[in-house]
Amino acid sequence: MPASPTVMFLMVVVLLLPGLIYSFQPIFSSKGDTVTHRHITERAVLRKTAEVCRDIAASEGRDFSLTIDDNLSAEEVQTACSRSSSSSALSTIVFRTSIATMYFSNALVDVVSALSEVHHFDDETFQGGRDVITRGVSAVKDNVRLENFVAGRSALGEIFHTLQDFYSHSNWVELGKNSPYSSLIRPDQPLENLAGKCSHGGSFDKTSKQEPTGGINKDTIGSSHGSLHHKAADLAMDATVELLEDIRLAVGEKNFLRLMGLSQSSVLCFVIDTTGSMADDIAEAKRVSFEIIEKKRGTEQEPSAYILVPFNDPDFGPVIMTTDADIFKGNIDELTARGGGDNPEMSLSGLQLALTAAPSYSEVFVFTDAPAKDAHLKSTIIALIESTKSVVTFMLTDVTASRRRRRSAQGVMPRVINQLDTQLYRDLAQISGGQSIEVTKLDLSQATSVIEDSLASAVVTVFQVVKNIGGPEEFTFTVDDTLRNMTAYITGAPLLTFNITSSTGVSQVHTETSGPLASITAVGNLRRLSLNTINQTGLWKISVDSTSPYSVKVTGQSSVNLIFNLVERHEGAHGDFSLKEGRPLSGGNMSLLVTVTGSDTVKLTEVTLFDSSESTVVNGSLQPMGSGNFLVTFSDVPAGDYTVRLRGEDSSSTSRTVPNTFQRQASTGIKTSSISVLAQVTTTNVEPGSNVSIPFTITITTNGVVSNSSNGILTVRVNNDRNFDSTSPSSVTIAADSEGTANGTVTLMVPAAAASGTVVTLTITAENASTGDINFTVLRFAVSSKVTDVTRPECQEVTPSTICPSSLLFCSSSEWNFTTNLTDGINGTGIESVSIRQGNGTLNTSTVAGSGGENVTVATYSASCCSPTVELIVVDGVGNVRVCVGQARQSTTPTTPVPVTTAIVSTTSNGGNTCSMSHFFWFSISISLLWK
């Protein structure tokens, strides 16, 4: 392509080339120092989060020592943002999982919208691309308003992709621009100086061989304009930061940090049976939750959110989700035990609501004394557990039929769960990595210590195993010097025996309740061991003997932890990986993206899959990807249930001459399947009152490949957590001549009254009834109303009055006033909030009727003349933001100060500069692939 922008315009050839859409590579890159969408997203989120923490620290008079640049780590940002000077372990699991949600949804655009020009700014789709961003930003702000932060992160990632692609697919960089094109995130500003298209370039672009040869894309360093790749990536990151600033101003700093996932703790999530015999259980749930709240309120360990789901029969829900502890306390305090004449209750329906509301890696506690009436939801619950990697622990009371019954405080005879009913709960606990704790109602208060344990800071799983067949067995686990407050849990029948041996050879048997290695408490089927591991790092042993099934779980507190996600390679010019929904195929290859948190000096030495008997162990091949990320590949994985375990070395300790060896285990397991369920989703946003069709394909495989000779009938179950109406087949038939596949369609009907910002989780499961084999896909759709108000509020200057003295010697004895009229137009959504961004004065607001019939918010600000500037953040009803700047007038002569003065007012957008374009620019044609 010619070098001069003017010549480029004269020679541009408008070409339409159908096919794949190129863009920055999504997750990984095999081309040297190519910057991917993941890199851009991570760097922008870390930078903006650090800036917000710095500003909060400054407003509170605290130091903030972190140097903010483009090479920050999540650990550095979380540490700098922490208010605590404690040396306790710091967990970045929530923060890093939140960032991963954003970059995985960013990558998903290349799968769901691979052929959409507007999602990649191709084929002159200026307006269409900006509309995608506008709708997405509106959805994010709606999500935050409803405290749906998980959905907000997913929506953010999708917006990031489109915004970032602009800088690779236009000639904005070639025009010499050094700042983002702000009009892309300000829909009330015109898009100016638009021109035609250049070829995209690359092997898939046949037009790049024609005159003018070459292409304009900067997706990788090997692209046609690869020499400008890093500048394009830098501008894309700056644009992402600018977008995040707009959202920060709209939602406020506290909610912005919640959206980013900056929290050291997970959610407190209770699912509670409210039938008549549950009065004692409800009272205990209140007691333990109130105690946790009061102990952790205002600390770094305060739960990031509170979720409460009551269930009865036939009712369940609603979900109460809040970041306000007092709202949670008020709702749980209102729970009463009543009704429930028959025994089974809607426990799985309540659990479904909790799993779709809670973020990934949450721990959910279910309180009940009744079996599940809705056991048909088991496959749906399994799908949600495996998709979110949430841990479910059941607090079951009066589970043994032979146990003597006792009337509750309300005189209601408690129900009794028999062993067969209990097995469903045990199965779900095992799949999730949780526990099924079975006690009497009198003893429940002694068992709820596991809830407090789970909400401690930086809890990690060191070892866990479930044995479905009794017998003597010895288990080993490694204690490293980063672990603190280690606890072991053993659940099983009353006659179970065990002993524990430390790395130094010291032993303790189960009958010693207070010994050299542990303090042991026993209640119901639970034994809790508070371990003493001081100066005893190395290999420990637990020997268990039981004639019945049992489980062993060992936890501790440490910054070093793991996150894992199933990923799969997809074809295309970049050949990258994306997040995989559902189970991996039996006999096929499996890929995991493993993230190790807590240290920049971790070296992974081993990642393995092992089954509960440890008779099958599959070793993974490790490929470091930077920032604590590792791509782990397993070949020819046999059918089975597996747990992910990793071992490694951490050289950060200065007190050791050799690296610290550590072991960690994922709580939620991985199960393979011979069934594949693939949904063809074209959008993740749905409008109120619309119908959404989701075609899906079910395939039977053998050793990871399609089995052409397979046939049979598979059961199909479709559920959504909002009870939206839907239609779908109840089964599909795979005929002998169908090449092992069958197709179906789900139609989801979104009510017209569905609120914008609502998220609906749709689960499609397929089951082979003869083998019990299942697989699934979990889809999440955001309800998003059409955006009609895109205009930012206006600030109107009020006539200035007196002035501040020119000399700072007199400023403390003088005051200035600033008054501005704030409007959102007759068709706007109105002024929702006004707050001070900069300034140390006092703000008051009032509402009056304007001359045109619109409401006018009058903002009056007063401050000392020593603080002569104010910035007001003005937000309307849908989150459009205007920053109004007031400046005190100063006297030009050194006179005695007049006590009161007023201001000059100006406006800016999100504190940034508005740029007009002096040159035309182009888009690459519609062959843009992924900016990875």
C-alpha angles and dihedrals in degrees: 000000000000116000101229116084091215093052089046090058093050093048100040115131116209107223131173112203118176118211141071123003115234127206143143109316110269110222115347136023131203093189107092114258096355110150115231134203086256092057093047093048095046094048094047094048093047093047096048093043090052091048092052092048090049091052092048090050091051092050090051094045094246128138120252111193102177118113106225114222139132096275101066124139125218089243092054093049095045091049093048092047093050115106091200124095090194119127091221119128116285118218121208095175095108093043096047093043089053092051090048090053088057098048094042091053087046089056091045090069088070089057104037097035101027094135098038113110093195093058090057103033095246133145095027092300095156096139095037092050092049090048089056090053093045093052091045095050090049090051092050092052091047090051092052091047088057091041090244091143096160091056089045091057092051091050090048092055091053092051091048091058095056094042093048093048091060091072093052097042103044131057092244088119093045088055089063096250114164101185134051123275096252095190089075090073096034107070093182090066121082123250103233140191097017119174142172135294138278125202115274096224131216136098093295093054110084091179091066088074091061126081120308084041125206130038142257104232121117097188095131138006087259094055125111090266093027092138086072094044096105094047090050090049091049091051090046089054092047089051090050090051090049090053091049089052090055090053092046091055092047099049102028131246098278094051091042091058089047089052090052089050095239097165135119093208138055128229128290102234125181128179107191133191107223100189122130099271094052099078093110093046092049090050090053092047088053093048097050095042093048090049092050092047095050093044095050103030111127094007132108088255096058108125112264090228141353123232126187126180119178120196136187132148124316092354131069133171153331102199111237106201120171143146090217111094092200092056089051091048091050093052097046090045089058094056114113131183112242143132125010101129097173121057110245119072137191095265098141092049089056091046091051090057091049094049093051093046099046123077121247118285092029125145116230124197119204119197117197145130096198137076122251117274089190099053088143086079092066094104091048091051091048090051092051093046093051092043096050097030088224121161118231121200120186120212100202122183128199096003101156117084092211093056116109111254122236128196117244123240088269093052093252116141108239121239118241124225113214123218093260091055091047092055092072090058091045091052093051092046090051094049092051098042092248131119138251104222113192119192142142119268089249091056099042093100090061092055100048090079085091088068092055090045092055093053095053115113121277099357112183133185111236098174138356135170137167120205114199092186120054126233140110116300140162123220129191133203135175123242112204129192094253092064121100135175095015118195132187124203123198119183124187147101121326094256094057114126131194145166132200130214126195129218089261093057098256113142137198129187127217094254091064102087091182113030142143094279107032150005106231128204124180128198126161109322093338129098114186118197119194100202128217105213100158110141089354105102118153136057118353128185135213118191117196131186121187137145090213135055116285143169136220125200128177121192138170142167118268139137089228108088140135139243120191134188130183109238133181133201117246127198128247140093092306097036094205136160129258135185114284121219120206132016125322118250121266112250093012135104122277131201128198130188102215120192120195113203134199104041140053091205099061119131115192112216101174141013115182141174114219134174124228093266091046086224089121117051122171117193120213130222110236127218116178112225100181133255091059093304124133130184106218119193126195121192128214096353110198121229112276151090113290141186124208114234127176134190127192150143130259116199095184094100112099093193096066129076091203128043118274109253115217139182128203133175132200114241097215116061134218122237123191125223138195089216124084122202116191123177121198103222118181098177139016094201122080131183125229110265094022133122118226122202118206114187114201137188126211119199134184114218139190119207090348098308132094113278105221093189097052121112139167145100120289123197114235122203123185122187137165128194096228096057090237112167115260142168126217141144116272091215143005129216121222107202125205091249096046096088090244097298140107131183135216141163133227117204113200117197113208113205117238088233094057108126120239108254094037115132123209120198114208120195123195115189130181122198134189100215094198094058102023089234114150139177132178150181124221117208127188123201126188119215107227125176120214111275109243102158111062097146119108120228118269128232116212119198119236116218109276119240129183128000141237120247116266092228120075088214089080100036097099092060095049134072134199131201130213122194126180135171113229120202138172099194130254093283095040127105094246134247109303103177143003120194140164116257096173129011140069100234139098124274126203127177135194135174126234134169116263125223091253094052096260124123116257121205111209111207117196120189128183129184145154115279086242086074100049100167134064132182117197122197109216117191127183129211096279098040103266107154135213125178112211116199123204123191125190115237114239130214116248092210128058098248132148106283122257109223099230133042139155136228150250110242127208134166135229134171115248089329091291136120122262113228127201119202119242096183138046119249137195141222127224113249124260099287096087114146126194127306092218 
